[in-house]
């Protein structure tokens, strides 16, 4: 274990299992299965504390412990990636949260030991609808690039070599062909997306059709998936609370697609444990916009399969007002956490204190020595 994490056995122990193993269902580094402390809904764990107390180090160690063995993503919400739209991308078609769900999905999609790539068709349809709100300038190279990046979220890695690239190319061409005329192109892009998702009879196409119909359950959609996607795009462009509502559906689409990858006995056999999402600097805009929908959906009974761990600068946040709080030693064998009636009670705050000194303590008879008092490590 890294020296900067000295004293973090409460998190990373394997026998008996520490907090991480009990929430993920896999022992860190060893990757053997271990019983889940919470089979249905785990707490959204948030490590808190000031700079230099090891929050980023803990998340980095979590990534090292599970990378390649269970779907995993790590984002830093203070990264420049989430600060502003990419070049030539209009602000009404981009937000830190939409960028976060795309970045997380791209990482979660990577194949792991014993299991192939995860596809995200629901999220693909939603992100295409949102992106189309910024395609009014007919910058075709940019539009094709944006569309192809989103469409690649459907690459399961199980198709004949080269087929995925050709399929993505054909679909992006059809989307670009829908850009005839002037004004907003959201509706023709959504129509083209639903048409492409409805074609074919392979298991892949059946998955796409199922994903497309998911949006019929959006409020005011009246069972019409096209209308659901149009409303999603319109709410996103409107900004404010309407955009927050749309972002909640993008986060829900991400988690619903991930849930599909674990549905059925065969999938569960190949994917032991839970997928892991790590969110550093969760107090930034992308983090607040991500944790809010997850906690609200869990409070509303919409379950997901993810083990979330986050790092928060400081000792709290208004959106986590009713979260439970446990000292690090208190979570070593059991958290004692139970969700309450409020949304933020779905989170568990774990303050990090200064790391223990790396040197052995001096005998009681020996006086303190200035040289024996190393500076705290991050």
Number of C-alpha atoms within 10 A of each C-alpha: 12 9 13 19 21 14 17 21 17 19 22 25 18 21 9 13 24 22 25 25 25 28 28 27 24 25 24 25 17 11 17 13 15 19 15 19 18 14 11 9 19 25 24 22 23 27 29 24 21 15 12 16 22 23 26 21 16 24 21 14 19 22 19 12 20 21 18 15 21 25 26 26 21 20 23 20 24 16 12 10 15 23 15 14 17 12 7 10 17 17 14 18 23 21 22 22 22 24 19 22 22 21 16 18 26 20 17 25 23 22 18 19 12 12 18 17 18 25 28 31 27 28 28 28 25 27 26 23 28 29 24 23 23 22 23 16 13 15 12 13 10 14 21 17 12 18 23 20 15 24 25 20 23 23 22 17 17 11 10 7 9 9 13 18 14 11 15 19 17 14 20 23 14 16 23 20 13 18 21 10 9 9 10 15 20 24 18 18 25 25 17 19 22 20 13 18 22 18 12 12 10 9 9 17 15 15 19 24 21 14 23 26 18 18 25 17 13 18 12 11 17 11 15 15 20 20 19 23 29 22 21 26 26 20 19 26 20 14 16 10 11 16 19 19 15 25 26 21 19 26 24 21 24 23 22 21 19 23 15 15 19 20 10 9 9 10 13 13 12 16 20 20 28 21 22 23 23 24 26 26 23 25 22 18 16 25 24 18 21 22 22 18 20 23 23 16 16 17 18 11 10 14 18 19 20 23 21 22 24 26 29 25 20 14 15 19 15 8 15 21 13 20 24 21 21 15 13 20 15 14 17 20 16 14 20 10 18 14 19 14 10 14 22 22 22 25 27 24 26 22 21 20 15 15 18 15 17 14 9 8 11 11 8 7 6 8 8 12 8 7 6 12 11 10 7 13 16 15
